Amino acid sequence: MSTASAAAPAVPKTLAEKSAVRSWRRAGLAALLLAAVAMPFLVSGYHTFQLTIVLVYAIALLGLNLLTGYNGQISLGHGAFYAIGAYTTAILTAQFDVPYWATVPVAGVICLAVGFLFGLPALRLEGLYLALATFALALATPQLLKFKAFDHWTGGSQGVLVEKPDAPWGLPLTGDQWLYFFCLACAIALFWAGANLVRGRTGRAIVAIRDHPTAAEAMGVNIALYKSMTFGVSALYTGVAGALSAVVTGFVAPDSFPLFLSLSFLVGVVAGGLASISGAVFGAVFIEFVPNLSDEFARNIPYLAKWVLGYTPNVAEQAATASQWTIYGLVLIAFMYLMPTGVAGFVRVLSAALARRRGQGGLSRGNLNHRNWPGTTGPANGGGNP
């Protein structure tokens, strides 16, 4: 009897801790949104442009994460959907004078249809075979965009110019600042939709297909439909990101969507954290800033090679060219070694460790003060020794 009564106060304590965690998460999210809103007014125009690209990449990575992280389908060809979305916006704005904001959902719907149709024959493929099929898609798309029969629409190798919009309604914002807020609004809406998707019944079915496909099928999950649907939704996210990129950069061309873009998306998903909504943001920061920082560091290598090692200028320049991607590769290896579950996984592990330490500290203090708990046996309640 005394044991049960002594354990009783732990229940409200646990509920209080969970409520506190939710409150901290909400406060952190609110602080993050406030920082995101204030950021364009604190940095230069170029850095605002970089942050806008981070938002665009985050949308694309979230789409790929839905497919690879949550559903277990490996794709090396999402750069193709990114290109389809970008060219949809470029063609609609240049050829038909459609407002840029109206082209974004159109690009998403077109990529949804293309992704769903591509997912149907890909149902017979799994693992590396599916990766090779999407790899072929990424290789073929830039060449198709250069096809002479499509020059009137795609501009061939020269590409298509997209007029960058100014801030509407007389808002006191520069063009870069307005595009940042436009992309931020799109990102918030898509991240909210993605979070609700993975937490609902559809998300549970998608994850079940990844973990236990036989059991999921036995429970009545239509594996073919859910896989094709996931491929389509993933393509929708990437197509919207491509449409936004066309508006932000003001130019699209076949060479803007090489195979390396698709590989960068996959790197960003893994570095940010598989099967994680927040991992898309971390991955976008990685693929946008790490190559740039590696390039800036590599530019200083000729001076170091010349003055420290005594290399000639030509050899020093060659060393700088080779070192850019060497540094990028080393950083990526370090990430995978130190954070095998990505940045989001590392943050989760760190948060759990801190929560356990706080819980142990609270339990120790509770043991010291257990005589004051209601229902415990102690001198204050007429029981035995404390």
C-alpha positions in Angstrom: 0.0 0.0 0.0 2.8 2.4 0.9 4.7 1.5 -2.3 1.7 2.4 -4.5 1.1 5.6 -2.7 4.7 6.6 -2.9 4.7 6.1 -6.6 1.6 8.1 -7.2 3.2 11.5 -7.3 5.4 10.4 -10.2 2.4 10.4 -12.6 1.6 14.2 -12.5 5.3 14.8 -12.4 5.7 13.0 -15.7 2.8 14.8 -17.2 4.2 18.1 -16.1 7.5 17.2 -17.7 5.9 16.3 -21.0 3.9 19.5 -20.9 7.1 21.5 -20.2 8.8 19.8 -23.2 5.9 20.7 -25.5 6.0 24.3 -24.2 9.7 24.5 -24.8 9.2 23.1 -28.3 6.5 25.6 -29.1 8.6 28.5 -27.7 11.6 27.3 -29.7 9.5 27.2 -32.9 8.2 30.6 -32.2 11.7 32.0 -31.6 12.8 30.3 -34.9 10.0 31.9 -36.8 10.8 35.3 -35.4 14.4 34.9 -36.3 13.5 33.8 -39.8 11.2 36.9 -40.2 13.9 39.3 -38.9 16.8 37.8 -40.8 16.4 39.6 -44.2 16.6 42.9 -42.4 19.8 42.0 -40.6 21.9 40.6 -43.5 23.0 41.9 -46.9 21.1 41.3 -50.2 23.4 38.5 -51.2 23.0 36.6 -47.9 19.2 37.1 -48.2 19.4 35.4 -51.6 21.4 32.6 -50.0 18.8 32.1 -47.3 16.1 32.1 -49.9 17.9 29.3 -51.7 18.1 27.4 -48.3 14.3 27.6 -48.1 13.9 26.4 -51.6 16.3 23.5 -51.0 14.5 22.7 -47.7 11.2 22.2 -49.6 12.9 19.9 -52.1 14.7 17.9 -49.4 11.4 17.5 -47.5 9.9 15.9 -50.6 12.8 13.6 -51.1 12.7 12.7 -47.4 9.1 11.7 -47.6 10.1 9.2 -50.3 13.5 8.0 -49.1 13.3 8.5 -45.4 9.7 7.6 -44.6 8.9 5.3 -47.4 12.3 3.7 -48.1 12.4 4.3 -51.8 15.8 5.6 -53.0 15.8 8.3 -55.7 18.8 9.7 -57.5 16.7 11.6 -60.0 14.8 14.3 -58.1 16.8 16.9 -60.0 14.6 16.0 -62.9 11.4 17.0 -61.0 13.2 20.1 -59.8 13.9 21.0 -63.5 10.3 20.3 -64.6 9.0 22.6 -61.9 11.5 25.3 -62.9 10.7 25.1 -66.6 6.9 25.1 -65.9 7.3 28.4 -64.2 9.7 29.8 -66.8 7.4 28.8 -69.8 4.2 30.0 -68.2 5.6 33.4 -67.2 7.6 34.0 -70.4 5.2 32.5 -73.0 1.8 33.1 -71.4 2.3 36.0 -69.0 1.0 34.0 -66.1 1.7 35.6 -62.7 4.7 34.0 -61.0 2.7 33.1 -57.9 0.1 31.2 -59.9 2.7 29.1 -61.7 3.9 27.5 -58.4 0.9 25.3 -57.7 0.7 24.5 -61.4 4.3 23.2 -61.3 3.4 21.2 -58.2 0.4 19.5 -59.9 2.4 18.7 -63.0 5.2 17.2 -61.0 2.6 15.3 -58.9 1.2 13.7 -62.1 4.7 12.9 -63.5 5.9 11.5 -60.3 2.8 9.3 -59.8 3.1 8.0 -63.4 6.8 7.3 -63.0 6.1 5.6 -59.7 3.7 3.1 -61.3 6.3 1.2 -63.4 8.9 1.7 -60.7 6.8 -0.5 -58.4 8.5 -3.5 -59.8 11.9 -2.0 -58.8 13.3 -1.8 -55.3 16.6 -0.7 -53.7 19.5 -0.2 -56.1 17.4 -1.0 -59.2 15.0 1.8 -58.4 18.0 4.1 -57.7 19.4 3.3 -61.1 16.1 4.0 -62.8 15.9 7.4 -61.2 19.6 7.9 -62.0 18.7 7.5 -65.7 15.9 10.0 -65.3 18.4 12.6 -63.9 20.8 11.9 -66.8 18.1 12.1 -69.5 16.3 15.3 -68.4 19.0 17.9 -69.3 19.5 16.3 -72.7 15.7 16.3 -73.4 15.6 20.0 -72.5 18.2 20.6 -75.2 16.2 18.7 -77.8 15.8 20.9 -80.9 12.0 20.2 -81.1 11.5 21.8 -77.7 13.7 24.9 -78.4 10.6 27.2 -78.8 9.6 26.3 -75.3 12.8 25.6 -73.4 15.2 27.9 -75.2 17.6 25.1 -75.9 21.0 25.4 -74.4 20.5 29.1 -73.9 17.7 28.7 -71.4 14.8 31.0 -70.5 14.9 34.3 -68.6 12.4 34.8 -65.8 11.5 38.3 -64.7 12.1 38.7 -61.0 9.1 40.4 -59.3 9.1 43.4 -57.1 7.4 43.6 -53.8 3.6 44.1 -54.3 1.1 46.4 -52.6 3.8 49.1 -52.1 5.5 47.1 -49.4 8.8 48.7 -48.3 10.8 45.6 -49.3 13.5 44.9 -51.9 13.0 42.3 -54.5 15.2 39.8 -52.6 13.5 40.4 -49.4 10.0 39.9 -50.9 11.1 36.6 -52.6 12.5 35.5 -49.2 9.2 36.1 -47.5 7.3 34.5 -50.4 9.4 31.4 -50.2 9.2 31.4 -46.4 5.4 31.4 -46.6 5.5 28.5 -49.1 7.9 26.6 -46.9 5.8 27.0 -43.7 2.7 25.8 -45.5 4.4 22.8 -47.1 6.2 21.8 -43.9 2.9 22.0 -41.9 1.3 19.8 -44.5 4.2 17.3 -44.5 4.2 17.1 -40.7 0.5 16.4 -40.6 0.9 13.8 -43.4 3.5 11.7 -41.7 1.7 11.9 -38.3 -1.6 10.8 -39.7 -3.0 7.5 -41.0 -1.3 7.9 -44.4 2.1 8.5 -42.7 1.8 5.4 -40.6 1.0 3.4 -43.7 4.0 4.8 -45.6 6.3 4.0 -42.7 4.8 0.5 -42.3 5.5 -0.2 -46.0 9.1 0.8 -45.4 9.6 -1.3 -42.3 7.3 -4.4 -42.8 5.8 -4.5 -46.3 4.4 -8.0 -45.8 2.7 -7.1 -42.6 1.4 -3.8 -44.0 -0.1 -5.7 -47.0 -1.7 -8.2 -44.6 -3.3 -5.3 -42.7 -5.0 -4.2 -45.9 -2.5 -1.4 -47.0 -2.6 -0.9 -50.7 1.2 -1.0 -51.2 1.1 -0.1 -54.9 -1.2 2.9 -54.4 0.7 4.2 -51.4 4.1 3.9 -53.1 3.0 5.6 -56.3 1.2 8.3 -54.2 4.4 8.9 -52.1 6.4 9.2 -55.3 3.9 11.8 -56.6 3.8 13.8 -53.4 7.6 13.8 -53.2 7.7 15.0 -56.8 5.1 17.7 -56.0 7.4 19.1 -53.2 10.4 19.1 -55.5 8.5 20.7 -58.4 7.3 23.5 -56.2 10.9 24.0 -55.1 12.0 24.1 -58.7 9.3 26.7 -59.5 10.5 28.9 -56.6 14.1 28.5 -57.7 13.2 29.8 -61.2 11.6 32.9 -59.7 14.4 33.5 -57.3 17.3 33.1 -59.7 15.5 34.6 -62.7 17.0 32.1 -65.2 16.7 28.4 -66.1 18.8 26.4 -68.4 19.5 22.6 -68.9 22.9 22.9 -67.4 21.4 24.3 -64.2 20.1 20.8 -63.4 23.1 18.4 -63.6 23.3 15.0 -62.1 25.2 16.6 -59.2 22.0 18.4 -58.2 20.2 15.1 -57.6 23.2 13.8 -55.7 23.3 16.9 -53.6 19.6 16.4 -52.7 20.4 12.9 -51.5 23.4 14.1 -49.5 21.3 16.8 -47.9 18.6 14.3 -46.8 21.2 12.0 -45.2 23.2 14.8 -43.6 20.1 16.5 -42.3 18.5 13.3 -41.0 16.4 10.6 -42.6 12.8 10.4 -41.7 12.9 13.8 -40.0 10.9 17.0 -40.9 13.4 19.3 -39.4 16.2 17.4 -41.1 15.2 19.0 -44.4 16.2 22.4 -43.0 19.5 21.2 -41.7 20.3 19.4 -44.9 19.4 22.5 -47.0 21.8 24.6 -44.9 24.5 21.9 -45.5 24.3 21.7 -49.3 24.0 25.5 -49.6 26.8 26.7 -47.3 29.3 23.9 -47.0 30.4 24.0 -50.7 30.6 27.8 -50.5 32.7 27.7 -47.3 34.9 25.0 -48.9 35.4 27.2 -51.9 36.3 30.2 -49.8 38.8 28.2 -47.9 40.2 26.7 -51.1 40.8 30.3 -52.4 43.3 30.9 -49.6 45.3 27.7 -50.4 47.4 29.3 -53.2 48.8 31.9 -50.7 49.5 29.1 -48.2 51.0 26.9 -50.8 53.2 29.7 -52.2 54.5 31.1 -49.0 54.6 28.1 -46.7 55.4 25.3 -49.1 57.2 27.3 -51.8 55.0 26.1 -54.6 54.9 27.9 -57.9 51.7 29.9 -58.7 50.5 27.3 -61.3 50.9 24.4 -58.9 49.2 26.5 -56.1 46.2 27.2 -58.3 45.9 23.5 -59.2 46.0 22.6 -55.5 43.2 25.1 -54.8 41.0 23.7 -57.6 41.5 20.1 -56.3 41.1 21.1 -52.6 37.6 22.6 -52.9 35.9 19.2 -53.3 38.4 17.5 -51.1 37.4 19.7 -48.3 33.8 19.2 -49.0 34.3 15.4 -49.0 36.2 15.5 -45.8 33.4 17.5 -44.1 30.9 15.1 -45.4 32.9 12.1 -44.0 33.2 13.9 -40.7 29.4 14.5 -40.6 28.7 10.8 -41.3 31.2 9.7 -38.6 30.1 12.1 -35.9 26.4 12.2 -36.8 25.5 8.9 -38.4 21.7 9.7 -38.0 22.2 13.3 -39.4 22.0 16.6 -37.6 18.3 16.1 -36.6 19.2 12.7 -35.1 22.1 14.2 -33.2 19.8 16.9 -31.8 17.2 14.3 -30.8 19.9 12.2 -29.0 21.3 15.3 -27.3 17.8 16.4 -26.2 17.0 13.0 -24.8 20.3 12.9 -22.9 19.6 16.3 -21.3 16.1 15.2 -20.5 17.3 12.1 -18.7 19.8 14.1 -16.7 17.0 16.5 -15.6 14.8 13.6 -14.8 17.5 11.9 -12.7 18.2 15.2 -10.9 14.5 15.6 -10.2 14.2 12.0 -8.9 17.1 12.5 -6.6 15.6 15.6 -5.1 12.3 13.8 -4.8 13.9 11.0 -2.9 15.4 13.4 -0.5 12.0 15.1 0.1 9.8 12.0 0.0 8.7 12.4 3.6 6.7 15.5 2.5 4.7 13.5 -0.2 1.1 12.8 0.7 0.5 9.1 1.6 4.1 8.2 2.3 5.2 6.4 5.5 7.4 8.5 7.6 7.5 10.3 10.9 5.3 13.0 9.6 2.5 10.5 8.8 3.0 8.2 11.7 5.1 5.6 9.9 8.4 4.0 10.4 11.9 5.4 10.0 12.5 8.0 7.2 
